[in-house]
Amino acid sequence: MQFRSFGGTRMRVSEIGYGTWGIGGSMWLGGTDAEAKLALHAAADIGVNFIDTALAYGNGHSERVIGKFLRERNEPLTVATKIPPKNGLWPARSGTPIGEAFPYDYVIKCTDRSLKNLGRDTIDLQQFHVWLDEWADVDEWKRAIEDLKKSGKIRHAGFSINDHQPSNALRTVATGLVDSCQVIYNIFDQSPEQELFPAALNHEIAVIARVPFDEGALTGSVTTETKFPKGDWRNNYFRGERKAEVARRVGELKKLLGPEATTLPELALRFALHHPAVSVVIPGMRSVKNVRANCAVSDGRKLSPKILDELKKHAWEKNFY
């Protein structure tokens, strides 16, 4: 496992982290808590030391599964979680006062809930689960983060950028008051490279790259015949003709497989890791098999400029959310 600096903090994190939306269980169907814990242990055995979760994942269920795993593991691991917006708006809507999404008392209360779920005295990284750059100069969130740090409840603070809106964070990155930003970054959505990544490097802000597989599209497992369990949110994400379009585009990507990447998941992860602004990529993982396959990509090898140039042609402006 390769490790990278986490922005301007003193933390060193595994470049492959563990995304845990799937183990929350409420929207991603299939899998059990027992399987999730086996996968978490397998990841830690390999060297994964960064776990990303959220209070909203299964209404705390993901955090509680991780908390049980941490007690079994009993070793220092970096855990990041997120505060859901109080108004329940995903993504945050422009013009919304921050007091409707993240009022001071609510931020403190959610952090206390997450600490209890995780069984920890301190959260390594607390994040706002949605964000608007128009909140950059508002004191309320700054005061909450400052007080949480002073009390020892959190070490670092960051935010998760709205879906496919990487530029909706540039002012906040420039404040110097956050340690990280989390953003969608994958072969299809390469837009963070334009403004966000240069700003993050300039201000020493860690970048957490999420959705490296585009919710499964970039694994090659989504075809016109794919069926998801009833109630699984991917039925909506890949509705209508979307599966056919995904399959067509993925078919073109498969032509790039070869010595540098033998599978689509490997190609997707190597792409997400290639940019120097990225501190950690957090693929969702629910099985030991996927943990091992994803972590194997962290071997120090880089994609060639030729392949990267070819991948630029596969950028796709869309928003399936």
N, C-alpha and C positions, 0 to 999 in steps of 0.2 A: 504494500500500500504506500502510495506517495502522499506527502503532506504539504500543505501550503499555509502561508500566513493568512490570518483572518483580518484583512484590512490593516488598520493602524493599532489593533489590539495586540496583546502579547500571546494570543492563542494561536496554536498550530492545529489545523484540522485536516482530517483525511479528505482528499479531494473527491472521493465518493462518499457522500453522506447517506443517511437513511430517511427517506420521505415516508411519513406514516399516516397520510390521509386514508389509505386503503384499510388500515387495521382499525380505523374508527368504527367500521362496520355498518353505518347507517345508509351510506350511499353506494359504496362498493360492496356488492354482495358476493358471497363465496369466501371460504377461508374461515379459520377458527382462531381464537385467542392462543390456543396451544401452539398452532402452527406459526403464528406471529412471533411468539416468544422464542421458538426454535430458530426462526430466521434472524431475529435480533441477536441471539447468542452467536450464530454463525458469522454474522457481520462483525461483531466485536472480536471474535477469534481471528478474523482475517486482518483486523486493524482499523475498522470503521470506528471513529470516535466522535462523530457528529450526528445527532438525531434531531430531526425537525418534526414538530407536532403542532397541535393547536387545540385550544379549549373547545372549538366548534366541531372537531372531528369526533362524531358520535357523542356530542354533548359531554365531552370529557373522557369518553371510553378509551380513546387512543392514549391519552395521558396516563390513565390508570393502568393499562397494559404495560406501558413503558415503566411506570413506577414499580410494578411487580418485578419486571426484568432487572431494573437497576438494583433492587434489593437482593436479587439472586446473584447479580454480577459483582456488586460491591467493589467497584473500581472507578476511577475518575473518567467520566465521559461527558462530553459537552452536549447539553440539551437546550434546544431552542423551542419556544412555543409562541403562541399568538393570542391576542385579545380580539374577540369577534366584535363587530360594530354593534352597539346597543340598539340601533334602529333597524338592524337586520337587513340593511341594503348592501347587496353584493352585485357589482362593485359599488364603491362610494359614488354618489351623484354630485356633480358640480353644483355649487351653491349651497350645499348642506353645511350648516354650522357644525364645528367640531364637537360642540356640546351635545348634539344629537347622536353622534357616533361614539365619541370617546370622552365623556365627561370625567372629571378628575376622580370622583369617588368610585365610579364604575371601573376605571382602569385599575385602581387599587384593589377593589373587590375581586375582579377577574384574576389578577395576579395571585391573590390569596387562595382562590379556588384551584388554580393550576399548581401552586406549591403543595397543596394538600393532595391533589391527584397524583402528583409525581413523587410525593414522599420526600421532598427536598426542602432545605432551608433557604436555598438560593437558586434562582434560574439563571443560567449562563447568558441567555439572550432572550429578552422579551421583545415581541414585535407587535405592531399594529397590523391587523389582518387585511385591512384595506387602507387606501391612502388617497389624499388629494393634495397636490402641491400648494394649493391656495391656503392650506393650514400651516405652511412653513413658519410663518411669523406669529402664530397664535401662541400665547403663553401657557394655556391650559395643559397641553400635552407635555410641554417642556418641564413644567412644575411637577407633573406626575412622575415623569422619568427621573428627575432629579431627586425627588423624595424616595422613590423606590430604591435608587442606588444608595442614598444615604442610610436607609434602613437596612441595607444588606440583602434585600429581597431579590434584587437582580444585579448582575454584573455589567451587562451591556444592553443596548437598546437599538432597535431597528424597525423596519416596516416592510410590508409586502405590497408591492405595487399592483394596482388594478390590472386585470387581464389585458394584455396587448397594449399597454399604455406606458412604455418605458420612459417617455419624456415627462410624464406627470409626476416627477420626483426630483427634478434637477435643482430647484431652489432648496429643497429640504436637504439634499446631499451637500449642498454648499454651506449649510448652517454650521457644520462641524459638531453638531449635537447628537448625531446618530452614528452608530458603528457599522451598520450593515443595511443593505437593501436586498429584497428578494424579488426576482423578476422571471417571467417566462422567457426562456432562451432555448431555442432548438433549431434544427435545420430549416424548418418551415418559417419560424419567426426569428429572424436575425437582426431585427430592428434595434435591440439594445446596443449594438455595436456603434450606432451612429452618434449618439449623444451621451447616453447614460454611462457606458463603460469608460470613455475618456474622462468624464466627470468623477467617476468613482476612483479611478487611478489617481487623478489629480488631488483628490481630497482624502485619499487612503481609506476609502469606504469598502468594506468587504461586500462582494456580490455572491448571493446564493442563487444559483441557477435552478429554477424549478421547471417541471413538465418537460424534461429532455426528450421524452418519447411521445409528446403531444397526446397524452392520455391513452396511449397504446397504438396510435396511428403509425408511429415510426418504429414499431417493433415488427411490422409486417404481418401481424396477426389479425388485422381488420380487413375483411373481404366483403364482397356483396352478400355472402352467405352467413356472415357472422351474426350470431344471436347472443344477446346478453340476458342475464336472469331478469325476470319480471321485477320491476322496482329499482333496477340498477340505473343510475343516472346517465350512464353511457348510451342508453337507448335514445335519450334526447340529444346528446352531444353528436352522435353519429346518425341522426335521423334523416329520412328522405333519401336524396341522392348523394348524401355526403360520403357514405361508405364507398360508393362507386368512384367518386372523385379521389378519395384517399388511396384506394387500390391502384388507380391509374398513376398517380404521382409516385407512389411507393414503388410501383413497377419500374419506373424510370430510374429511381434511386438504386435499385438492385443492380443496375448495370455498372455501378461504381465499386461493387464489392470485389475484393481481391486480397492481395498480400497485406494491405494496410488495415483492412477491416473485413472479416469474413462473414459477419452477420449484420443485419440492419441495426439491432440494439447496440452492437459494438461501434458501428459507424456513428450513430446518434450520440453516444456518450463521448467518443473521441472528439466529435465536433464541439460539444458543449464544454469540454475541458481545454480546448486549444487556446482560448482567449486568455491573456494574462490578467485580465480584470477579475476573472472568476476564481473565487476562493474554494467553493465547494459546489458540486452538482448533487441534487437530491432526488434520484429516481425513487418512485414508489416501489416497495418490495414487500411481498407477503409470503414468499417461499424460500427455503434454503437454496433451491436450484437457481432461482433468479439472483439471489444474493451473491452466490459464487460466480455466476456469469458476469454480473455487473462489476463486481470488485476486481475481476481478472483484467479489466480494461486499465486499471491503475498500475501500469507497468513502466511508465516513463516514456513510452513511445509516442511520437507526435505525428499527426497527419501531415503529409507533404503539401507544399504550396500548390502543387498541381491539383490535388484532390480538393483542397479548400476552395480554389478558384472554381472548380466544377460545382461544389456544393452551393456556392453563392447563386447559381442559376436556379436553385430549387427553393429559394425563398418564396413564401406564399402568403399574401396579405389576406387574412380571413379572421373571423372571430366566431367560432362554433359555440361559445358560451352564451 
